[in-house]
Amino acid sequence: MRRCALALAFTTSCADAPRAEPALDQPPVRGNCQPDDEDDDSWADCVDTIEPAPGVAHGHDRLPDIVLGPPVPGPAGAGSTDVASLGCGGTITVAFAGDGIVDGPGPDLLVFENPFVIPGGTFGEPAQVLASDDGETWWPFPCAVDGSARGCAGMTAVELAAATLPLDPDRAGGDSFDLAAVGLQRATWVRLLDRTAEHYGDNMWCRGPAGGFDLDALAAVGP
């Protein structure tokens, strides 16, 4: 179902929303995972690649399982440590099995990081989301790194308990994305590109083995 959407070029369109401009600098998938077409749950099914910043390794010894399946929320108001960190500028690429992510009414994809509550708001380390239906051409969702982080992943706290199903975008927390915004009817692949340094204007949150964006889970909401 197509709706009015804000395209990447920040022009408003309705009905059959045109595709955003592709991200020509993004490499294709490497074929390191083949999602099982029989697996029809909501969660990401395999990790194709992770390319973290140098020195960043938190959670990598538990890949791929640590980013597959439901998120594991931390204590109330705090972020989870059940995550894989990317570091500043790092990327991770995952695939969804079965029908993948299908465009329907409302959000189609949820991304769960580990932001936590601070006085006056929430602290998060943002990443830009890119989707692909063929693993070669990538369609980037707008991600404002001018201080607002509007449209980025990693800025909304996780509310979903790990065992809570069915998945409800209005109650789960995390950051939601609508494929119509980039003109896709379906996507199999999702890539996350850390934008923490651009967002904060320095490398303060890039340091250490857990620097930058911390991925907990991704979910296809379903048509």
N, C-alpha and C positions, 0 to 999 in steps of 0.2 A: 504494500500500500504506500503510494507516494504522497508526500505531504509537502507543504511549504518548508523549505530548508535553507539554511545559510550555507552557501557554497564556499569553497576555500578562497575564492576570489572576493568573498564578502559581498556578493550580489545575491539578492533574494529571488528564488524561483519556486514555482509551484508545479503540481501535476508531475510530469516526467522530469525530475530534477536532473540537469546535466551533470556528468562526472566532473569532479574537481580535476585540476591539473595533476598528472602523475608525478611522483617523486623519482626523477630520472637518475638520481645518484644512489639509489638503493639496489644492492645486488640481489639476484634471485636466490631462492632457497637452494640449499646444497643437497637435498635429498637424503638427509641423515635420519629422517623418520617418515614412515608411511602410515598415516592414521588408519585405524581399523574401521572399515565401513559399517561393521556390525555394531559398533559402539555408539549408542544414540543418547547418552546422557548429556547434560548441559555443559560439562567441564572440558577444558582443553585436554587433548589426548596425547600429544607428544611434543617434544622440544627438538626443533631442527638444529638451531645453533644458539649459543650464547657467547657474546664477545664483550666481556667486561672491560672496564678501565684497568690499567696495570695496578696490581696489588689488591684488587677487590675480589674477595672469594667467599664472603659469608653465604652459607647455605649451599654452596656448589657441590659439597661432598654428598648432598642428598638429592641432587638432580638425577632424573627429571621429576621424581615424585613430589618434591617439595612445592612445585608450582602447578601440579596437576590435581584435579579433584577440588573439593570445596576449600574456601579460606579457613584459616585457623585464627580467629580473633584473639587479641591480647586482652588483658584486664580492661575493665570499663575505663574509657578515656585514654587508654594507652595503645601503642602499636604492637602488632605481633612480631615475634622473632622467628616465626616459621615462614621465612621468606628467602629468596635468592636476590642478592644485591647486584646491581649493574655497574655502579660507579658512574662518574660524570662522563657522558658521551657513550656509555655502553649500550648494547642492544641485546635483545632476546627475541627469537622467532619461534612461534608455536603453531601447531595445526589442530584443527577440529575434525573429528571423524563424521561419518554419515553425511547428512545434508549440510554440514558445516554451520555457518551463521547465515540465517535467512532474513531478508528484510521483511518486516511486518509492522503493524501499528506500534508506535512507541519505541523504546530502546531495544536494540538487537544484541548488544554486547555489553557485558559488565567487566570492569577491570578492578581488581582488589589489590591495594598496596597496604602500607601500615602507617598511615598518618595518625597523629595523636593530638588530643585536645590541649591547647595552650590558652592562657588568658586572652580573651578577645577573639578566639578563633581556633583554627586547626593548622598544625604544621605538617607539611608534606613535601616530598621531593618529586617533582613532576616528570612525566615522560610523555612524548608525543606518540599517538597511536596511528599505525598504518595498517591497512587491510589489503588483501590480494585475493582474487578469485582463481589465479593461475600460478602463483608462486614466482612470477616474473615481474609483473607490473604492480607497483604499490601506490595506493591512494591514501594520502595523509589527511587525517582529521585536523582542523585548525587547532592550534595550541598556542595560546597567548602567553609568551614568557616575559611580558612587560611588567610583571608584578601581580597581575590578577590570576594567572594560570588558568584562565577560562578556556574550557575545551580540552584541557590536559588530563591525563590519568594521574592518580596518586594524591589527590587533594581531598577526597571525601572518605571519612572513617568507615570501617567495616562494621555493619550491624548484624550481619547474617551469622547465626550459630551454625557450626559445621554440619549439623545433621538436619537443618531446616530445609525442607522441600515441600511444595514446589517453589522454584525460585521466583521471588517477587521483587521486581526492580524498585518498587516504591518502599520496600522495607529492608532490602538487603544491604543498603549502603554501597560503597564503591562508586566508581565513576561510570556513567552510562554513555553509550555511543549508538547512533542510528545510521545504518548503512546508507539510507537515503541522502544523508548529508554529503556523501562523496559519490553518489550516483551508482552504487552497487546494489544488485538484487541478492547477491550471495557472496560469501567469502569463506575460504578454507583456511587461510593463513592470516596471522596477526603478528606484527612486529612492534615492539616497544623501543623507543629511542629516548634515552635519558636526556632531559633538558634542565637539570638542576642548576648548573653553573650559570646558564643564561638567565634563568629565573631570578636567582639571588644576586647576580652580578659579581660573584667571586667564587672561590673554591672552598669556602668554609665547610660546606657539607659534602665535599668530594673525598675527604680524607679518610684513611683507615680501610679495613677490609669490608666494612658495611656501608661505604659511602654511596651517595646517589640513590636512585630509584630502587625500591625493594619490592619485588613481585611476590604476591601471595597466591593469586589465582585469577583465572579468566573464565567467563561463562557466556555461552550463547543462550539468549533469553528464549528464542523460539518464536515462530510466526504466530 
